[in-house]
Each structure stands twice: as structure tokens, then as C-alpha cells.
């Protein structure tokens, strides 16, 4: 009987491949996870610290450090990070060497509510708690504010952030009981009454035109009210 050595070689090669795969799989799954690498993307303002993130990287009430790779649930870790009200988005990766990397993008506050409760409004218009690590320099929001109804003040705060003139001057956004909006400038004590947000951009253009004219005439400090509720005119009340 003639022995087919090529067939034997193929079988032995397959056995070797299976053995090496099983060996590497067992070895890789038992590899211990090292201390997570935490990276913040975006702004440098750390409302969330490395320590806070490390505490969130907990699985089954224990740190993931020095745990076998095969018992680490990356989705669970991501969910824990994304549940933090200061975190906009978090992604968790693991390398073949067992290095866990957590990339954290924090929320960006654009206004700070200062009523019976104090908290930030982020760029998406949602609640963001204050941080003991960093204080953002953003306009204050006062008046009749409900945490579950931030639509108007969020729209105004977004406009302030995007407009160089408003960003320089506006320090307070006040919402009245009827949902109309008032503004307060940093260097002048007159009240700016926007009214509703209907024709909002036109009203802001009217405000800029008024400010430029009044500044040229050196009359800015002679007014106590600048009423913009009518989109085709600016009505000013002197002191």
C-alpha cells in the first residue's frame, strides 16, 4: 500500500494551525487588562476629571484593571460613561495587548441657569450639572425657567455663542413669565426687550444698528429700555 505523504503533511499542518490558534486564543483571553488610557477630545475645559472617568470604568462593582480580557464588556463600560450628564459621547476600545482606551467628549455649556436651581444648558439644549473642577464663562439665564422647557433660552444662547457682537456684550438672558426674552449687556444698565423669538435675526440686526448709532452719539448710558418687540422699529425709553 502506497502512503500518500502529501495528505499526511496537509493533516499535520492543519493540526498545527488549530493548535496554534487555540493556544493564542487561550493566551490572549487570559491576558490581563492594564490601567485604562483616558483621552479627552475637543475642548480642554475638564468638567469631568480623569478620576471621575476611572470610577465610571467599573464592571461588576470592580475595577477592570488586571482583569482577564475575555470578561470585559466594552459596551457596558461605554454605557456607564455615557450615563454621566457631563459627557456628550464616550467610546471605549481594547487593543490586542489588553490596553483599554476611553475617548471622552464632554458637553459644551452655552448658558448657566441661575434661579432656584443652578445648572448649565449645553449646546444641544439639555441639562448639564455644574462642575467643581471648572466654571464656564457663559451668560446667566434668569427668570421663569423650567428644566424640561429650555427651548427659548437655548435658541437665544446659541445665537449669543455664534454672534461675535452678542458674545462680547450679553451677560444675561431673562425669560419672562409669558416666555418673552430680555437681554442685559455687560457694560450698560439698559434692559433690552426682545419680545418673542419671531423674526429673531431681524431684531438682533436692529439692536446692532441701534447700538452703533447710540455709541456714535455717546448716548448709550442715557437709556433704560431698548424695546425690539416690533421688528420694523426700535423703541427706546430714556432714564
Helices and strands as residue ranges (DSSP letters): H 5-29, E 37-41, H 50-56, E 58-59, E 62-63, G 69-71, H 74-82, E 87-94, E 100-106, E 109-114, E 118-122, E 127-128, E 139-143, H 151-162, H 164-169, E 170-175, E 181-185, E 191-195, H 200-216, G 220-222, E 223-227, E 235-238
